[in-house]
Each structure stands twice: as structure tokens, then as C-alpha cells.
Amino acid sequence: MDSWNIAARLDELRAQGLWRELRPLDEANGAIVRSGGRKWVNFSSNDYLGLAASSQIRAALEEGVAKHGGGSGASRLVCGTHRAHLDLEEALADFKGTEAALTFNSGFAVALGAIPALVGPGDTIILDKLCHACLVDAARLSGGTIRVFPHNHLEKLERLLGTAKGRVLVVTESIFSMDGDAAPLREIVELKSKHGAWLMVDEAHAVGVLGPQGRGLAAELGVDQQIELHMGTLSKAFGLSGGYLAASRQVIDLLINRARSFIYTTAPPPHLAHAALTALNLLRGEQGSALRKALRRNAQALMPILRGSEVKAAILPLILGTEAAAMSASQTLNDAGYLVPCIRYPTVARGSARLRLTVSASHDMAQIDALKQTLKALPMDEPPQASAL
């Protein structure tokens, strides 16, 4: 008898409506993706500013390859650090207003490296219930005591802070990846300061989108200088891949020596760092401001059909409830020429399956209006719901 029961486990996923499979694409160019002779307008990408397919980023990648070649060859502690990585980290630190920054292969790697390097057994990690899986996994890996507060529930957070032991790290996102709502960062900063805790904020879905020069929600609210650990990604508004942590010089030095996902992996290709510096300069400048204005216009245009009121970020959930309803709606949109993912358990709680629509500065108003008409025709038992900021 097969003790692994792989076939049975796959059948169970299918029966529960939780089966997933990879979707091959022949081409992804801005707001349009193509596969097998068909094309779709892409409302699933986190490429919020449309930089991934931009001529500037393509040129920067080509320039980076010509200057630095392909891969890095080894860990940065083994064969040296390319100047491109150092230049990018210096610019990221300046961008986030910190003493230093360190780049990783992905945002997931940032969390897995940073949290276990900073806290451990005898310490306490307090997470928002809706924190991304990488933050949850990193907290588990640390060996520290994990406490979870209901989403954005400040009273529960304060109670947990009052009983926490050892070094205490509060972890939250600024813009949450599945609901698109915002953390009450001003209040969280006040609470962590009152109790002598540190705060780690993942700004993956806010950097490039919110705040002065696209510096994120913390900068928009004026609390960025009161946050110890600024986590971010290069794979969303930057249009590339990778992640970073911006913090004090001492914290970054500790991560260089203790973060296993930094130490024991080949460094990101230097040409990506070269291109990421170009992307950072773009989103900090006038072009970035124009792209954020276009993004806000597109998001506001789509909100009425979702029954939302105000939106700052680019994530617009349409909560349908059951897995079957969400899968059916996603397929209807697919058939109509729109790529909109169905998000189900375990990514979100049972009973809150949804369509996760994301808008980009690269969408035009004709595409937005056509999607709105298709959404109006979807069969729904209850009014659509959307998180408002």
C-alpha cells in the first residue's frame, strides 16, 4: 500500500474545489497576456506601475547584462559583492530613510532570513492574523513564541504586548495582499513604542504606489522614522524580482552574519540589481508620480462596480463566498477575455473565496470600462464587497 497517498491527496484537493495548476503564457506584455492564440487583459498582476514591460527597464536589463554578465556565481560572502548590489542598497536606504539596506532573492527570503536572525526562543513575535505566509513561516522558524491578533484589532494587540516576554517584535503589512486594506500604522507605532517593542512592516503592496516618491504607507502617514524594520519587494511596483530590508546599520550587519536565506544562497544576478536601481529612480521621479496618478484613476474608475468607496492601493477584492462561486466567476471572466484570479482557501479563510482584481497604470480606460460591463453581468447572490481604505 502506498503510504504517501499522493493520488488520493490530489483527488481530495479536486473534490474540495482547491485544485490549482500552472497557467502557461506565451507572452506577457503590459496589460495583455497571450497563450495558444488567445489573449486576455491582465487584471491579476502586481506590476502596479507597468514597469515590467517598459522600454526603460528592458534597456536597463540589457545594459546590466552587458556590464555585469548573467549570474552572480555564489553567495556574496563567498566570492565578493558586486558593485551593483551595493549601489542599489545605498539607494534603497536613502529611499526609505534608514542607515542601510540589504537585498535578497525574494520577499519571502527577506522574511525567512530577517525574523529568525533577530528573534528566537524566549522572544515573542506578534502578528496580524492576515500577515503573508512568509511572515508566518519565518515566525515559526525563529523558535520564538508566536501570538496572533485579529486583523487590525488594536485592543487585542495592546493586550498581547502587555504580556509578551523577551524581545518583542510586532509584524504587519501596510497594505494587505488579499483585501487591499491598510494597517492602522500610526496606532500600531504608538502601541509598540509604549511597550518597548520593535515593529516590522511589509510594504510590498505600498512601495511605489503610496506616499511621497512612492515610499509607502508609513511615509504617507509620517511614521516611517519610528519603524525599526522596513521590508519590501522589487517584484511588484519595481517590475522585477527580489526583496529588501531597510533598517539601522547594526541590524543590517547582523543580517549579513545571521540571515541564512542571505548567507547560504547565490546572490541575485547583478544585472537585476542594476535594473532595480533604474526602476527606483523612475518611481521616485516625475514619471513615477504620473504613473501613480494613472493607477489611482484606474482604481477609482473600477470601484463603483465593486460597491467600494475610497481606494488608495491597487488591490480590489470581490468576495463571493464559496470556492465554486469564485471559480465560476473567474472562468466567466476568462472566457470573456479577462485574466482575474480566483483566490481560495488556504490563501484566504473558508467562506471568503474571491476574485482578486489588481489594476495597473498600464490599463487604459476602455479596458476598465469593458471589464466593468462584464462584472455587472456576473450572477451574484449578494452585493459585491470590497475593502475600502
Disulfide bonds with the S-S distance in Angstrom:
none
